[in-house]
Amino acid sequence: MGLKTLSQNICYEGSVGIYRHNAAETACSMKFSVFIPPQAQEGPVPVLTFLAGLTCSEETFMVKAGAQRLAAKLGLMLVAPDTSPRGEEVPDDPNGDWDFGLAAGFYLDATQKPWATNYRMYSYITKELPAIIAEEFPADMNRQGIFGHSMGGHGALTIALKNPTQYKSVSAFAPISAPMRCPWGDKAFSNYLGEDRTVWRGYDASELMLELKDVGERAPILIDQGKDDPFLADQLHPGQLELACKEVGYPITCRYHAGYDHGYYFISTFIDDHLKHHAEFLGI
């Protein structure tokens, strides 16, 4: 595994660290950040993983969201992975576009060349990274939640829907809720997954919701969305997910906020609500 600590800083009587390791799933070096709350000194604590959006890294959430204050009070460990594989041997968008390639892994397992070797973010997030957290940190892996923003909101929703026993809670800020219906999703899926749109459904939260056979006792979804988000109409489509949830009877709360855009000022405004949402279903 070879986990290396790159930095560590005291924060609200806990600590924020940035770590690097050689990842098998992505065949490259990966970085992630962890906030360890002070309660971890007494024993394992619940884990909440945040998936960031396009152009972000493992540092973005920890620096900008302002989540550590309440996480320290609640006793929540926060984990923030990078948004894609990186490195000299990792392919990037040939045109240098910001919405595909590096920092745009879309939290899926690519099947097409040249992406398939490295772009295995779904397996990295759901298998390899949790194994590292379980081994190296004071984490209660029986109490895991997941949330994210934009591309990361898409990742959190799809991962939670496909792994309900692993993730006990889920929420999202301005998620790409129906990527099969938007330019970002079309570009990413056609390159990473090929042209067979039936394969795409496995990474589309609205389509996955419609395929649910039994809602059961799953925790409700919380979504916050800014009404002044420039990507709302063309890229995000939260209404599609709401309709899908209504059709299958899945509990969802989607809140729309006038004046708020797509960025971290928006996220930091409502981050406490999301941490409390997860705390409820993680038994805190």
C-alpha positions, 0 to 999 in steps of 0.5 A: 500500500505504501501510504505516505503522509504529505501534510497534517494540520490540527483543525477543531481539535482534530486533524486534516491530512493529505495522503498519497499511495500507489493505487491498484485500481487506477494504476497510478499514484492517488491522493486523498484527504481525511479529517479525523475528528477529536472523538477518534481518540476514543475509538472508531468513528463514522465515515462520510466520503465527499466526491468533488466536481469537475476541475477539483482535487482532494484538497478542494472540499477540505479547504472551501466547504467549511465542514470541519467545525460541525464534523468535529462536534458530531464526530464524523470522519470526512474523506475526500478523494481526488476526482480522477487518476493523474500522472504522466502516463495517464491520458487526458483530453486531447483538446485540453478541455476541462470537462473530460480527462484529468480532474473529470473521472466521473466516478465510473470504470471506463471500458474504452481505450485509452481510458480503461487502464487508469479511469477506474474511479468507481472501483477505487472509491467503492473498494480500494479507498475504503480498504485503506481507510479501514486499515489506516484510520480509526474508522467505523466502516459499518457506518459509511455515508457518501455525498458530493457536488456536481460531477461528484454529486452524480458519483455519490448518487450512483454509488449509493444506489448501487451499494445500499448496504455499504453506504447508509446515507447519501446527499448531493449539492447540484448533482448531474442527476441525469447525465445521459441527458446532458452534454457533460454526460454524453461526452464522458460516457461516449468516451469512457464507456463507448456508444452503447447507451444501455451501458450508460444507464449503470452510471445515471442516477435517474435511470438507476432509480427507475430500475429499483425493484424494492426501495425498502428501508433506504435512507432518503436523498437530500439535494440542494440546488441553487436557482442561479446555477448557470448549469442547472438547465442544460447539465444538471436536471434534478427534476428528472431524478425527482420524477424517477423517485416519485415513480418508484416511491423513493424518499427525496428532498430537493431544495431550490435556493434563489440567488445561489450559484454552483460554487463553494459559497453555496456549498458552505452555506448548506453544508451543516444541513448535509452533515446533520442529515448524514449524522441522523442515518449514521447513528450519531 
